[in-house]
């Protein structure tokens, strides 16, 4: 028994591997042979019966491409055989056509083909051609005649539902894969922005302190010692932030500390102040609780702005201002350096949409950031939080100003 089941499964697998045209050819041949053999057994096989059997079966070769019209052609052949009293017990070709239009035709054509089939069966029974189908009156004969067609239609509907479900599952899997790819891309971009902000700020502070270190060693040893302590502290903080950022890539990471937020701004400002830039931190309005991701965005905007000021502006002082304004947090970093018109700048003002300045192909974005991706990263961060970012010359035309509006609700 087990051997028989195994052989049956192998045959089914081989049948599924056949091309559709070969399967249809076999079905057409079997249907034609069924009518011919049945007529021969009944002793009524003539040349025109064999011709009708062939004409009613050959169209099945095109049943997948034109299921609606093939159903009509096969139905005409079946009705002709019925009226000429060469009708078999089961119209095999017509049952195959019924299965096919139920499985492949759209709803309107299914309705039309079903109605025509029902009318043809009714006419056949009423004309008396179907008297041999079973005992009883017209109602019983209609039921007996229609039962095979109902079964074929139900099988076709089941095949269509299964195919639609498979297509739905495949589409769902495709969308899920696209969403996973998009999420992975966003995560890579987020990590790249985090690493840029951390390394750009920290390495800038380290480089500035290290460059001034030899001078301080000769002239002010105490100051030099403080600078070297600042270098060590900045490097350790950078390493700690990198571990937190790259920890998302480790599945076995037990826990990760949150990214720095608004409460870390005083420490950030103090570190920049030790690097030689006179930075002030101002806060207006009533502080509110903000989500961690929004607080991290605000921190990175201030961090990147101060890094650009130290690296490119040649400024002596800068002001960081936080203003709680209703449902939004407004950030502003303004320095008194050379601004976009200085040797490291470019004319123009930019906004969150990435537009170029009037006199520079890259506006403030590329020039003030030293050709890097700092302002671009800030723009992406703020846009992801649903906010707006603008940057350019200060209100009086001096220095450089970065302003961000982050919605709190």
Secondary structure, 3 states (H helix, E strand, C coil): CHHHHHHHHHHHHHHHHCCHHHHHHHHHHHHHHHHHHHHHHHCCCCHHHHHHHHHHHHHHHHCCCCHHHHHHHHHHHHHHHHHCCCCCCCCHHHHHHHHHHHHHCCHHHHHHHHHHHHHHHHHHHHCCCCHHHCCCCHHHHHHHHHHHHHHHHHHHHHHHHHHHHHHHHHHHHHHHHHHHHHHHHHHHHHHHHHHHHHHHHHHHHHHHHHHHHHHHHHHCHHHHHHHHHHHHHHHHHHHHHHHHHHHHHCCCCCCCCCCCCHHHHHHHHHHHHHCCCEEEEEEECCCCCCCHHHHHHHHHHHHHHHHHHHHHHCCCEEEEEEEEECCEEEEEEEECCCHHHCCCCCCCCEECCCCCCCCCCCHHHHHHCCCCCHHHHHHHHHHHCCCEEEEEECCCCCCEEEEEEEECC
